[in-house]
Amino acid sequence: MTQLVVNADDLGMTHGINRAAAEAHRRGIVTSTSVMANGAAFDDAVEVLRRNPELGVGLHVNLTQGRPLGGAKSPLADIHGNFYPLRAMALRLSLGLVAARDLEEEISAQAQRLMRAGARIDHIDSHQNLHLHPRLAVIVAAVARRIDVRWIRFNHQRPILPWPLREAGLLRLGDHLRHGIAALGARRLSGADTGGKRRWIVGAPLLDVSPRDLLGAIVQSAGPGVTEWVCHPAYMDGDLRALLGDWSAPRREAELKLLLDPVSRERLAAAGIELVNYAQLEG
């Protein structure tokens, strides 16, 4: 059986992202989302989840954008009370400048906030894939065990470069480098190969190709097991522009258009690909 989880990351970051994810679920092919529990639009995200009970819910661990739930005095915050940006946080992790206890407390606080809002967390991933860092991977795994979450992004989940993209010459050097880094991180996170369902991951964190080309590659390449398609649909608004600038708008809006296109569902169905979320896989 070939199954596909279509996961919309960053729910709770902005209202435009929340609106896009909700529409892509109700009218399109999104089956799952990952929530930033410390995002500026978290309360609105909770309302999205309440109105869409069939949408799978994950925790999008965030340690690199905005403010910690632990407050401005959190050891994870800079002098302005914000998280350190990705490169600075990765360096601090590598140099041992961040205590494991502080990391675990913040991640647990994010999980607890999401669960107190009524969500049943069925998977965990992270903003900018920071949980691939070896020091953070073990902490995320420990929190997942404590809250009884089975699915962690990249845990026994192999990144793939779909062969149709290679055949068409659409992959660049950067795509191969990101793929290699993700594959190495996945091995460190999961240790040994696993039995049972084969798991794969593909999407924006790994490939700099158009969403339409990516969908075509998934239709042709997906095999038995579970593939996660990581996507970032959004309506570009002032809040998102302030956070990310204008560079991400074309891809996010193109993804949204594709996810809403009825032809996308038809192509997946014709290929025998079943749309699921992680909660449906737990049985």
N, C-alpha and C positions, 0 to 999 in steps of 0.2 A: 504494500500500500504506500502511495506517495502522498504525504501530507505537507501542508504549507501554513506556517504561522506568519501572518503579515503584521508586524509590530510597529506601531507609531511611537517613536521615542519623544521625550521632552514634554509630555503632558504636564501642565502646571507652570511652564516657563513663561508663557504669555497667553493672553486671551485669544489671539489669532491662531496660535498652535492648538489650543483647546477646541476652538470652533472647527478647524480643519480636521482634526482627528475624529471628532464626533460625526461630522458629515461623511468622512471616508469610511466610517463604520456603518452608519445607517444606510447610506446610499451606495457604498462601494465595497471594497474587499478587505478592509482592515478588520482584523479579528482580535487584536490585542494592543495594549498600550503600556508604556512605562512612565511612572509618575515621579516628578521631582517634588518631594515632600517639603522642600524649602524654597520652592519656586514662588515668584511674586503672584502668580495666578492660581495658587494651590486651591483656594476655596472654590473658585470657578471650576477647576478640574474635578473636585469632589462632586459638584453638581452634574457634570458630564457623566461621571460614573453612575450616579444615582439614576439618571435618565436612560442609561444604556446598560442594563444589567447583564447582557450577554457578552459584553466587551471584557476580554481577559485583562487582568490588572497585574502589573509588575512594579517593583520598586526600582527607580532610576537613581541609584546612589550618586549623589552629587557632592563632590569635595573640591570643586574648582571654579564654581560660579556663584555669585551672590554671597549670602551670609550663612554661617553655621547656625543650626538650631540651638547650639550651645551658647550662642550670644557673642557679643563683641569681645569678651574676655576669653573665649575659647582658645586653647593652644593652637588650633588649626587656622586661626584668623591672623591677618596681617595688622599693621598698626591702625588701619582704617576700619577694622572689624569685618573685612571681607575675606573669603577664601583666597589663598594664593592661586595664581593662574596655573595652567596645566604644567608647563615646563618647570616652574619653580616648585610646585608640589611634588612632581616626580623626582626632582633633585633632592628635596628634603626627605622624601621617603628613602631614597637610595643612600643618603648620608646618615640615616638613623636619627634625624632631627625631629621626627614626629613619633610620639609614644603610641604603642599599639593600643593601650587603654583608651587614649583620647579618640583614636580612629573608631574603635568599637563602640564607644559611647555615642558618637555622632551618627554612625550608621544605624545603630539600634534606635536612636531617637527619631530618625527619619522613618524607619519601619513602623515604629509605634504610632507616630502621628498619622500615617496612612491607614493603619489598622483601626485606630480610634475613630477615624472618619467613616468606618464601615466597610472598608475594602478588604477583600480576601486576596492576599498576595499569592500569585501562583508562579512567579519567576522574579529573578533579580538580574539587573544589568547595571551599567554605570555610565555617567556622563563622560564622554571622551574616552571610554573604555579604560579608565584608570585602574579598574580592578584587575587588569592583566598584570599590574606590577606585583611581583612575587610577595612582597610584604603585605600588600592589601588583599591579595587573593585569599590567603588563609583566614583573614579576618572576616571577609565577606562570606566565606564558606561556613565559618563558625556561627555567624548571625543567621544564615540560612537554615542551618540545622536547628538552631534554637527556636525559630518561628515556623519550623516544619515546611520549608520551601525546598522543593526538589530540583527545580530547574534554575541554573545559573548560566548566563551567556558565556560561551566558550568552554564550559565544563563538559568534556566529552563531545564537543561540537567543533567539527573541522571547518575552517574557512575554505571556500571553494572559489576558483576562477573558472567560470563556466566556459566550456570548450567553444561554443559558438562565438563568444567574444574574442577568443584567441584566433579562431579561424578568420574572423572578419578584420583582424588587425586593429581592434578597438582598445586594446589594453596598452597602457603606457608603462614606462619604467616605475613610476610612482605607485601604480597599481600593484605591481609585483613586489615592491618593497613593503607596502602596507600589508599585503597578503602574507609575506614571510614573517613579519613581526607578529601579526595576529596568530599565525600557526605556531610560532615559538611560545607565545604567551598561553595559547590553549593547551599545549603540552605541559607547561608548568602548572597550570591551574588544575588539570585533570589527572596528571600523573600517567597512569597506564590507559591503554585502550579499554573500552567498555563493551560488554555484550548488550543484547537487547536491541532497542531501536537505534538505528544509525542516525546521527544528527549532523546537520550541516548549517552553515550560516553564510549569507551573502547580502550585500547591500552597500549603503552609503559609507560605512566606515572603511570599506575595503576597496571600492571601485569608483573611479572617476569617469563613469560612462552615463549616457542619458538614461533616465528611468525606463523609456520605452524599449531601448536596446536591452536593458537588464531584464525586463519582463520576458522578452523573447528568449533570452538565454536561459532563464529559469524554466520556461515551458519546455525547452528542448533538452535541458540538462538534468532536471530534477529526477532523482531515482527513488527507489524504496527507502523509506525512513521519513524523518522530519527535517524539513528545511525551514530556517527562520529568515525571512526577508526583513531586514532592518530599514525602515524608511522614516522620513522626517517631514511629513506634510505640514504646510502652514499657510495662513494668510499673512502676508507681510504687513505688519503694522509698526507704529512708532516704537513700541516697546522692543520688538524683535530687532528692528533696525538699530536701535541704541545698543543692543547687546552684541549683535553679530555684524553690523554694517550691511551694505547692500549686496555683498558678494554671494550670500546664500539664497537670496530671494528667487532667482530663476529656477534653481534645482528644486527647492521646496515647493514652489508653486507648480512646477512641471510634475512632480511626484503626485501632488494632490489631484491634478487633472487626470493623470493616468489611473490612480486608485478609484476615482469616481466613474471612469469610463466603463459602460456596460460591456464593451468588447473585452476588457481585461478579464472579467469573470467568465465570459464565454470561452476565452482561450484556455484558461486554467481548467475549466470543466471538460473541454474537448480533449485535453491532454490527460484526463483522469486524475487530476490533482485535487485533493480534498482540502478545503479551508478549515482550519481548526485554531483553537487557542490552547495554552498550556494546561488550563484546568481540565479541558476535555481529554488530555493525554494521561491524566493521573490514574485513570482506571486501568 
